[in-house]
Amino acid sequence: MKVLVVGSGGREHALVWKLKQSPSCGEIICAPGNPGIGKLADCFPILAADTLHLADFAKEQAVDLVAVGPERPLANGLADELQAAGIPCFGPGEAGARIEWSKLFAKNLMLKWGIPTAPFAFFNDPSKAKDYIRKKWAAGQQVVVKADGLCEGKGVYVPESEEEALRAVGIIMTEKKFGLAGEWVVVEERLFGQELTIQAITDGRKLVILPPARDYKYRNAGDKGPMTGGMGAYAPVPIATEQLLAEIKETILQPAIKGFACEGIAYRGVLYAGLMIVEGKPYALEFNCRLGDPEAQAVLPVIDEDILQLFFATATGNLTEDRIISASRSAVCVVIASEGYGYKQEYPNQVITHLDWAADILKEDGFVFHSNTKWQNSKLVTNGGRVLTVTAWDKSLVRAGSLANYAASKICFAGSYFRPDIGYQTLHYQRST
């Protein structure tokens, strides 16, 4: 099969890397891709958000499958354009992608279909949102403040004080940091427990659950600093027992799929559930319509599965059974970011060196995925906040974590930063036992 992968980040690099391992894969092309992807596939300079151009390009290239990485082209209706052209797409149409591009839609879906989640309220008036926060705080209830629309993982605020919560409303609604995505905000009660990411592949009928992952959103070690798109992840997660996964399937994933079907939405792609496990019970924090980044860089390496066949069956509505894919090993991925990531939006182009050194350390037990890199004057330079994702795998989660950190420490560019504590609590527990 000839496959087009849409996107340019670490997740898409991981997708290309994994798809290329399929015996069914004849050729992979990517739009727009990045320098790392360029070593595995031909890249074409078409932006992921350029929906009409991408659909025409897929037709011109006569691809057998389009696999969409980021959420923006799905929210823009790329899958709908491809379906109209008779091209299978791994990723839902605009109506299904609404589960991510509208938290109002997602929360109401949870409410309607009995999916456990935190109590919430929506506001399009900042003064009313602030009044609600003051009442909650006066009653001793901490809150989380979220922009309604797409913010690339950065529109969530978990304040530690009433003042911080009120400030979050101002940033989203008054300062309009996220533009139209912040016209509405959701204020929900804060849940305390252990976070868990469950990514299921569905054709709208059957569910194939991938190994669970844990993502680290805070920029700094110890879960400090601003929220980011993700600073690292590991998979699988020991707390996700067979019993817990069965409960998540029954109380969260299946009701969501039923809700789509009742709304007349043919959902084909990834249903990502961001969960909080509170006293052993799962609660849905959010839904996304695509693989997570960096969760994909941790999950794809731990499965021994022909994902091209899986993706094609999903896109054509031909999944045959519900099942859970078990991890054959453990993986830890560490994001190397630019100086100031999470605090500012502009990052200078810094020359990246010693990638070969890191690759030699990892050998067959890891990979360096490119997230935001580019060529400039024949040199590889940084091109954004999250620059590289270093993934290592092993039967032992402890050894995978140590190897990922060691390899990441060898890659150099001015102002580089990574969290040294990805998976630390789980790693420390495993060392102790």
Secondary structure as GFF3:
##gff-version 3
##sequence-region A 1 433
A	DSSP	beta_strand	2	7	.	.	.	ID=ss1
A	DSSP	alpha_helix	10	19	.	.	.	ID=ss2
A	DSSP	beta_strand	27	32	.	.	.	ID=ss3
A	DSSP	three_ten_helix	37	39	.	.	.	ID=ss4
A	DSSP	beta_strand	42	43	.	.	.	ID=ss5
A	DSSP	alpha_helix	51	61	.	.	.	ID=ss6
A	DSSP	beta_strand	65	68	.	.	.	ID=ss7
A	DSSP	alpha_helix	71	75	.	.	.	ID=ss8
A	DSSP	alpha_helix	78	84	.	.	.	ID=ss9
A	DSSP	beta_strand	89	90	.	.	.	ID=ss10
A	DSSP	alpha_helix	94	101	.	.	.	ID=ss11
A	DSSP	alpha_helix	103	112	.	.	.	ID=ss12
A	DSSP	beta_strand	120	123	.	.	.	ID=ss13
A	DSSP	alpha_helix	126	138	.	.	.	ID=ss14
A	DSSP	beta_strand	143	147	.	.	.	ID=ss15
A	DSSP	beta_strand	156	157	.	.	.	ID=ss16
A	DSSP	alpha_helix	162	169	.	.	.	ID=ss17
A	DSSP	pi_helix	170	174	.	.	.	ID=ss18
A	DSSP	three_ten_helix	179	182	.	.	.	ID=ss19
A	DSSP	beta_strand	185	189	.	.	.	ID=ss20
A	DSSP	beta_strand	194	202	.	.	.	ID=ss21
A	DSSP	beta_strand	207	209	.	.	.	ID=ss22
A	DSSP	beta_strand	214	215	.	.	.	ID=ss23
A	DSSP	beta_strand	218	220	.	.	.	ID=ss24
A	DSSP	beta_strand	224	227	.	.	.	ID=ss25
A	DSSP	beta_strand	232	235	.	.	.	ID=ss26
A	DSSP	alpha_helix	242	248	.	.	.	ID=ss27
A	DSSP	pi_helix	249	253	.	.	.	ID=ss28
A	DSSP	alpha_helix	254	262	.	.	.	ID=ss29
A	DSSP	beta_strand	269	278	.	.	.	ID=ss30
A	DSSP	beta_strand	281	288	.	.	.	ID=ss31
A	DSSP	alpha_helix	295	299	.	.	.	ID=ss32
A	DSSP	three_ten_helix	300	302	.	.	.	ID=ss33
A	DSSP	alpha_helix	307	315	.	.	.	ID=ss34
A	DSSP	beta_strand	323	324	.	.	.	ID=ss35
A	DSSP	beta_strand	330	337	.	.	.	ID=ss36
A	DSSP	alpha_helix	355	362	.	.	.	ID=ss37
A	DSSP	three_ten_helix	363	365	.	.	.	ID=ss38
A	DSSP	beta_strand	366	370	.	.	.	ID=ss39
A	DSSP	beta_strand	373	376	.	.	.	ID=ss40
A	DSSP	beta_strand	379	382	.	.	.	ID=ss41
A	DSSP	beta_strand	386	394	.	.	.	ID=ss42
A	DSSP	alpha_helix	397	410	.	.	.	ID=ss43
A	DSSP	alpha_helix	424	432	.	.	.	ID=ss44
###
